[in-house]
Amino acid sequence: MRESAEVKGRRYLTEGRLTLRHVGVDGVAAVVRGDGAWHRAGYMGGHWYCTCPALSANCSHLVALRLVTVAPTKAGA
């Protein structure tokens, strides 16, 4: 069974695969070691980005980064 991006992102974080490179009012940047390569991920200029081939704002690398940089919100709040 294939891992979801959420499960894989949590695994990357607990395995210590995320390294923050920059945290500031202008954004956040990190490198994340995926299953086959390192990817640059972050938030800059109002947009999330990742260099992985998934080309999605919900890839596992961004899931890991959001877990340490974004406060979770409650549904309906």
C-alpha positions as CSV (number, residue, x, y, z in Angstrom):
1,M,0.0,0.0,0.0
2,R,1.3,3.4,-1.0
3,E,1.8,6.1,1.8
4,S,-0.3,9.2,1.5
5,A,1.5,12.6,1.3
6,E,0.3,13.3,4.9
7,V,1.7,10.0,6.3
8,K,4.9,10.3,4.3
9,G,5.4,14.0,5.4
10,R,5.0,13.0,9.1
11,R,7.5,10.2,8.6
12,Y,10.0,12.5,7.0
13,L,9.7,14.9,10.0
14,T,10.0,12.1,12.6
15,E,13.0,10.6,10.8
16,G,14.8,14.0,10.9
17,R,14.8,14.5,7.2
18,L,13.8,18.2,7.3
19,T,16.4,20.9,7.8
20,L,15.2,24.5,8.1
21,R,17.4,27.0,6.2
22,H,15.6,30.2,6.7
23,V,12.7,31.4,8.9
24,G,11.7,35.1,8.8
25,V,8.9,37.5,8.2
26,D,9.5,37.2,4.5
27,G,9.1,33.4,4.4
28,V,10.5,30.0,5.3
29,A,12.9,27.7,3.4
30,A,14.0,24.2,4.1
31,V,15.6,21.1,2.5
32,V,13.9,17.8,2.8
33,R,15.4,14.4,2.1
34,G,12.8,12.4,0.3
35,D,13.1,8.7,-0.6
36,G,15.4,9.4,-3.5
37,A,16.7,12.9,-3.4
38,W,16.9,16.2,-1.5
39,H,14.3,18.8,-2.4
40,R,14.1,22.5,-1.6
41,A,10.7,23.5,-0.1
42,G,9.4,26.7,1.4
43,Y,6.9,29.6,1.5
44,M,7.8,32.9,-0.2
45,G,5.8,35.7,-1.8
46,G,2.5,34.2,-0.6
47,H,3.1,30.8,-2.2
48,W,4.3,27.4,-1.1
49,Y,6.9,25.8,-3.4
50,C,8.8,22.5,-3.7
51,T,11.4,21.3,-6.2
52,C,10.0,17.7,-6.3
53,P,8.4,16.3,-9.4
54,A,5.0,16.2,-7.7
55,L,4.4,19.9,-8.5
56,S,1.8,20.1,-5.9
57,A,1.3,22.4,-2.9
58,N,0.4,19.2,-0.9
59,C,3.4,17.1,-1.5
60,S,5.0,15.2,1.4
61,H,7.9,17.6,1.6
62,L,5.6,20.5,2.2
63,V,3.5,18.5,4.6
64,A,6.6,18.0,6.7
65,L,7.5,21.7,6.5
66,R,4.0,22.9,7.4
67,L,4.0,20.6,10.5
68,V,6.8,22.8,12.0
69,T,5.9,26.2,10.6
70,V,2.1,26.5,10.5
71,A,-0.3,26.4,13.4
72,P,-3.1,23.9,12.8
73,T,-6.6,25.4,12.5
74,K,-9.8,23.9,13.8
75,A,-12.5,23.1,11.3
76,G,-15.1,25.9,11.2
77,A,-12.9,28.4,13.0
